[in-house]
Amino acid sequence: MARQDVQSPEMRRGIVSDEINWNRIRDLARRVLERNEPLEVSDDTRALLLKSAQEVAISQQDAEDALRSLPTATTLLREIRQRSLEGSRRLSRARDRVEELQEKGDLNGAQQVIRDLLTVEVVPLYREQAEILLDELTGLAEVLATGRINPDLHDRQQLAVLVQRIQQGHPLEITDDLRALVRQTAPTAAITEAETEEALKSPEGAEALMGMILSRFRKAQSRFLRSMYRMTSLRDGGNVEEARQQMRDVLAVEVVPQYRRMAEEQLRGLDSPPPKS
């Protein structure tokens, strides 16, 4: 059975402590590099810099050498922050571009974006995340080429690839794996079991149902993001009631459970009393 949700690379790697470490190094960099506070190389700060240096591919020897004086320690801190920020931005841009290319059906182009990223990225965490994404894209390309479902890939991504394969002129074969995939994804688009079983009686019906699932998610995402933008603008402008109305309008028409839950969460947040100062 294909996966319904994909864990983030951070969750797979179990790096909750790394997240805390990054927050600490960013706070230190903000104080020293932006506010010009003096860098005090205590045992705790030294340990933080040594660990953070390793996480951005600076060798322990180079880090220890840098910590021998205050100016070079400050330079080390600057380099750690720079590598972290650049890597994060680079990966974010690559993911956005991959998403655009996937929407266009260009899996080869999407894979090349990540390969290009890997030629320049040195931070191990960002390299690992890019490699995971490349593996997933490679798997989707295999699904596109063969029509065979991969149990390790996300359901809707595979559904989109199978629809693309149909558009390329390949006939849809209703296998047990395909039935399982459609039966699992249909409820996430608020399609009933009866509708699903009826559609699966023929390739034409299955194709139409697959397209409907993807279309509902695309429309739901677009509707929710537009409403979120308006809600945020209204809330920040002090018009909380109109901000609430944006989410009420979504809920009046939305059928996709995931986006209904997201709209309900936003509405609850707006209805909650502001935190005490």
Secondary structure as UniProt FT lines:
FT   HELIX           9..13
FT   HELIX           16..29
FT   HELIX           30..34
FT   HELIX           43..55
FT   TURN            56..57
FT   HELIX           60..66
FT   TURN            67..68
FT   HELIX           70..103
FT   TURN            104..105
FT   HELIX           107..120
FT   HELIX           124..146
FT   TURN            151..152
FT   HELIX           155..167
FT   TURN            168..169
FT   HELIX           176..185
FT   HELIX           186..189
FT   HELIX           193..199
FT   TURN            200..201
FT   HELIX           203..236
FT   TURN            237..238
FT   HELIX           240..253
FT   HELIX           257..271
//
